[in-house]
């Protein structure tokens, strides 16, 4: 947990868990080989006996956040921790967060806000101290409480695996905290940082709260008792009543549940590895025959559909996590809807998810993208002066006043381009005398129709797009060329209108062409 570390910030609330962890670290790491005698608040002092360092330069820093939830008792906790750090000769970083006001402002619960404030403070404290580890005193009891809460809410195996012993710390921006880096023994200058988030480590997850409290009694270690731990107002405290009831039925319930969590965690890790491989195998660089590359992700349905349900859910979740969700939650119902597209959905079907994420089924592919990456272009004019425009992922160009003698050459060129790229109608050969001076590039509108080369009668543009395999994920912003009065002329991948198409009798030609932008 601390191999190769430069230093650790220890979260000390003043309770038995955190004070015991600090004592153990002091003894193991020898961070307080010498310090003033006496004890915090007149209590029995921690006396370090063994001193050795994991590596030269490693140092401990105490961190305490006053949540301002219990009035004078909160202030007394802060004073206790401050004196404890001073007695041990350790630098301390003290923070204050008015959790009640923050919760009201952010419309969050007190417990949720307290947790976010605590981790935000610890992250900033680690940066201030130049530490690459954050140590908390979570015990096996905390782990089991987390399991029961998540199980009651229908969490999957990832949540039921509980808190990880080691994980990157989270910043939790947006929480207002006042920090005071108290130079109790002279805070050293922060060490150089690698730019990576510090690791959050929980070394006591294999130890019960009872064992921690016994350790404190055996060593005569003073600690503070938080009266809010006995209040039934908070969810976690009510969960402790449930655990007490379980222990009356099965005395080893806490250890048994913790052991089950380890098994779930190992299974979850294996499933995550399988999901990562399946996601890599399912990625496609593009859709067959598609013009512009999608900005999101394209996944192979054939690879996904063959995965067990537990793996498929993880694949979908991993793919979705690559898109910012802006704080919106992706629920199991959302994952099930995407699974439906993969296993039985028809081409053209789509699912809308929070944070403007949309998932399409296109043939044997699944496309995931943000809607704001697919904004329809505004109307853009293509004129004698503006002969090239960008729209919908294309660069569209018009050439005018070409000799009609080039008709056969232009048709041959179009066929060669189709053979080379596999894309039909990458260019259109038009009669220049029939094409107005200004064309408008825009997306289609509901109900618009056209008579095009190769098809009899009038066809809806929507049906033309379907027949020519324009991906459903691109149709909403696919660019088409119209006259100012709304007559269809041509679009990348679609045949041109009969009204404007050239023939061998045309004296002058206009060439419309499109390439990927």
CORLINVEN-V214618 format. One record per residue. RES is the residue in one letter. BURIAL is # if it has 9 or more other C-alpha atoms within 8 Angstrom, else .. Layout:
RES/BURIAL, RES/BURIAL
This chain:
X/., X/., X/., X/., X/#, X/#, X/#, X/#, X/#, X/#, X/#, X/#, X/#, X/#, X/#, X/#, X/#, X/#, X/#, X/#, X/#, X/#, X/#, X/., X/#, X/#, X/#, X/#, X/#, X/#, X/#, X/#, X/., X/., X/., X/., X/., X/., X/#, X/#, X/., X/., X/., X/#, X/#, X/#, X/., X/#, X/., X/., X/#, X/., X/#, X/#, X/., X/., X/., X/#, X/., X/#, X/#, X/#, X/#, X/#, X/#, X/#, X/#, X/#, X/., X/., X/., X/., X/., X/#, X/#, X/., X/#, X/#, X/., X/#, X/#, X/#, X/#, X/#, X/#, X/#, X/#, X/#, X/#, X/#, X/#, X/#, X/#, X/#, X/#, X/#, X/#, X/#, X/#, X/#, X/., X/#, X/#, X/., X/., X/., X/., X/#, X/., X/#, X/., X/., X/#, X/#, X/., X/#, X/#, X/#, X/#, X/#, X/#, X/#, X/#, X/#, X/#, X/#, X/#, X/#, X/#, X/#, X/#, X/#, X/#, X/#, X/#, X/#, X/#, X/#, X/#, X/#, X/#, X/#, X/#, X/#, X/#, X/#, X/#, X/#, X/#, X/#, X/#, X/., X/., X/., X/#, X/., X/#, X/#, X/#, X/#, X/#, X/#, X/., X/., X/#, X/#, X/., X/., X/#, X/., X/., X/#, X/., X/., X/#, X/., X/#, X/., X/#, X/., X/#, X/#, X/., X/#, X/., X/., X/#, X/., X/., X/#, X/., X/., X/., X/., X/., X/., X/., X/#, X/#, X/#, X/#, X/#, X/#, X/#, X/#, X/., X/#, X/#, X/#, X/., X/., X/#, X/#, X/., X/#, X/#, X/., X/., X/., X/., X/#, X/#, X/., X/#, X/., X/., X/., X/., X/., X/., X/., X/., X/., X/., X/., X/., X/#, X/#, X/#, X/#, X/., X/., X/#, X/., X/., X/#, X/#, X/., X/., X/., X/., X/., X/#, X/#, X/., X/., X/#, X/#, X/., X/., X/#, X/#, X/., X/#, X/#, X/., X/., X/#, X/., X/., X/#, X/#, X/., X/#, X/#, X/#, X/., X/#, X/#, X/., X/., X/#, X/#, X/#, X/., X/., X/#, X/., X/., X/#, X/., X/., X/., X/., X/., X/., X/#, X/#, X/#, X/#, X/#, X/., X/#, X/#, X/#, X/., X/#, X/., X/., X/., X/#, X/#, X/#, X/#, X/#, X/#, X/#, X/#, X/#, X/., X/., X/., X/#, X/., X/#, X/., X/., X/., X/., X/., X/., X/., X/., X/#, X/#, X/#, X/#, X/#, X/#, X/#, X/#, X/#, X/., X/., X/#, X/#, X/#, X/#, X/#, X/#, X/#, X/., X/#, X/#, X/#, X/#, X/#, X/#, X/#, X/#, X/#, X/#, X/., X/#, X/#, X/#, X/#, X/#, X/#, X/#, X/#, X/., X/., X/#, X/., X/#, X/#, X/., X/., X/#, X/#, X/#, X/#, X/., X/., X/., X/#, X/#, X/#, X/#, X/#, X/#, X/#, X/#, X/#, X/#, X/#, X/#, X/#, X/#, X/., X/#, X/#, X/#, X/., X/., X/#, X/., X/., X/#, X/#, X/., X/., X/#, X/., X/., X/#, X/#, X/., X/., X/., X/., X/#, X/., X/#, X/#, X/#, X/#, X/#, X/#, X/#, X/#, X/., X/., X/#, X/., X/., X/#, X/#, X/#, X/#, X/#, X/#, X/#, X/., X/., X/., X/#, X/#, X/#, X/#, X/#, X/#, X/., X/., X/., X/., X/., X/#, X/#, X/#, X/., X/., X/#, X/#, X/#, X/., X/., X/., X/#, X/#, X/#, X/., X/#, X/#, X/#, X/#, X/#, X/#, X/#, X/#, X/#, X/#, X/., X/., X/., X/., X/#, X/#, X/#, X/#, X/#, X/#, X/#, X/#, X/#, X/#, X/., X/., X/#, X/#, X/#, X/., X/., X/., X/#, X/., X/#, X/#, X/#, X/#, X/#, X/#, X/#, X/., X/., X/.
